[in-house]
Amino acid sequence: MKIDREQVLKVAHLARLELTEIETEQFTTQLSSMLDYFEQLSELDTSDVLPTTRAIDVSNITRSDELEPFTNLEAILASAPDRDGEFFRVPKIMSEE
């Protein structure tokens, strides 16, 4: 399947792209090549192939989010830039108005 110059300009217009003459010629050639490749792929028998979103299997390796008490309070407070006893000291963010 071949794409002509007018089709490239129409798509460029819809995408709000301003193409130079050289870009128009390049896209015409490149898009035609892509469509030729897709035509080759359509010749393959994919009746036994399940639909997928990726070419390789990817699994979620994150752990489940479970609430657990942390008993080492000193380790948490040791990383605080400023602390007040068993609390974090933070800058005041509300005005007195």
N, C-alpha and C positions, 0 to 999 in steps of 0.2 A: 504494500500500500504506500502510495506517495502522498506527501503533503505539499501543497503548492504555497506560493508566496502569500496569496490572499488569505489563506487559512491561518498562516503564522501571524499575519498582521491583525486578523480578527481576534485571535487569542491574546495577542499583545495588547490590543485595545481593551478587551474585557479585563485583563489583569492590570490595566493602567500602566503599561510599560511603553516607554519610548525607545524604539530600536533604530539603530543606524542601518544603513543599507547593507553593510558588511555583516552585522548581527542577524539581520533578516535572512540573508543567504545561509549563514552558518546554522541558524535554528531550523531552517527548511531542510537542510541536509541531515542534521543530527536527529530531528524528530522523525524524518522518514526512515532513517536507519533503525531507530528504536521500534517503530511500528513493524518493520520487516522482521526484527528479532522476535517480537511478540507473536507474529504470524507463525514463525518457526516453532515457538513454544506451544501454540495451539494444536500443532500436529501430534503432540504427545498424548498418549492414553493416560489420563489421570483419574479414571473411574474408580480405582482402588486406593486413591490417595485421599486421606482425610484433610479437610480444610484446616489451615493453621495460620497463625499470624507471624511465626518465626520459622526460619529454615532449620534451626537447631532447638532442642528442648532446653528450656530454662526453668529452673525451679526457684521458689522463694526460699532463701536460706536464713531469713530473719527469725529470731526467736519469738515465742509468744510473749505478749506483754502481760506480766503477772505482778501484782502488788506484793512486795515482800518488805518486812521491816528491816531497817538497817541499824544495827545495834552499836556500831562504832561512831558515836556522835563526834568524838574528838577528831577523827579522820576527816569528816565532812567539814567541820569548823576550821580545821587547819588550812584549808584551801581558800578561805574567805579573805578578801583584802582588808576587811575591817570587821571586827566582831565585838559584841557586847555580851559577855558571859556565854550563855548557851544560844545566842541569837546572832544572825547576820545583821550588821549595821549597813543601811543603804541610804543614799541621798534622799532628802525630802523632795517629793515631786508635786505636792499640792501647795498652792499659795495660801496665805492667811487671809485673803480678801473675802 
